[in-house]
Amino acid sequence: MADDAARAASAEFAYCELLLSGVTSLVDISPSWDGWIDLLAKSGLRGFLAPGYASARWRLDNVSSSNTPGTRLAGAMGSLRHWH
């Protein structure tokens, strides 16, 4: 897991890129970290913090099937297709 300094550097870069692109509001669904609120407040963006989490990780074995660790998707969801 990334440390808070790395998260702060990444978020600061992303916020700068968003501002340069004309974005004024965002919802940040990053996992929470120390300094997150302060950095967003200093950025000048209108931000809504919505800490996200992942209860599982997705992986793509090939372009016609998808798995979560230990669980194969089947039935109504069918196969997940690879897209760009």
C-alpha positions in Angstrom: 0.0 0.0 0.0 1.2 3.5 -0.8 2.4 5.7 2.0 0.7 9.1 2.7 3.5 11.1 1.1 3.1 9.2 -2.2 -0.7 9.5 -2.1 -0.4 13.3 -1.5 2.1 13.7 -4.4 -0.2 11.7 -6.7 -3.3 13.6 -5.6 -1.6 17.0 -5.9 -0.5 16.2 -9.5 -4.0 14.9 -10.4 -5.7 18.0 -8.9 -3.3 20.3 -10.9 -4.1 18.4 -14.1 -7.8 18.7 -13.5 -7.6 22.4 -12.8 -5.5 23.0 -16.0 -8.2 21.1 -17.9 -10.9 23.4 -16.6 -12.4 21.0 -14.1 -13.8 22.9 -11.1 -15.7 20.1 -9.2 -14.9 16.5 -8.5 -15.8 13.5 -6.5 -12.6 11.8 -5.2 -13.2 8.1 -4.4 -9.7 7.4 -3.3 -9.1 5.4 -0.1 -8.8 7.9 2.8 -5.3 9.0 4.0 -3.9 11.6 6.4 -3.8 15.0 4.8 -6.4 14.2 2.1 -9.0 16.8 3.3 -6.4 19.5 3.8 -4.9 19.0 0.3 -8.2 19.1 -1.4 -9.2 22.2 0.6 -5.9 24.0 -0.5 -6.4 22.9 -4.2 -9.2 25.4 -4.9 -11.4 22.6 -6.4 -14.9 22.1 -5.2 -14.4 18.6 -4.0 -16.6 15.9 -2.5 -14.7 13.2 -0.7 -16.2 9.7 -0.9 -13.7 7.2 0.4 -13.8 4.1 -1.7 -12.8 0.5 -0.8 -12.5 -2.7 -2.6 -13.9 -5.9 -1.1 -12.3 -7.9 -4.0 -9.9 -7.4 -6.9 -10.9 -8.0 -10.5 -8.5 -9.6 -12.9 -8.9 -10.5 -16.6 -7.5 -14.0 -17.5 -8.3 -13.5 -21.1 -10.7 -11.4 -23.2 -13.7 -13.6 -22.7 -13.7 -14.4 -19.0 -13.3 -12.5 -15.7 -12.6 -13.7 -12.2 -12.5 -12.4 -8.7 -10.1 -14.3 -6.4 -11.8 -17.6 -5.8 -15.0 -16.7 -7.5 -15.9 -17.1 -11.2 -18.6 -14.9 -12.6 -21.4 -16.9 -14.2 -25.1 -17.0 -14.8 -26.9 -13.7 -15.4 -23.7 -11.6 -15.7 -22.2 -13.9 -18.4 -18.7 -13.2 -19.5 -17.0 -9.8 -19.1 -15.6 -8.6 -22.4 -12.3 -6.8 -22.7 -12.7 -3.1 -23.7 -10.5 -0.1 -24.0 
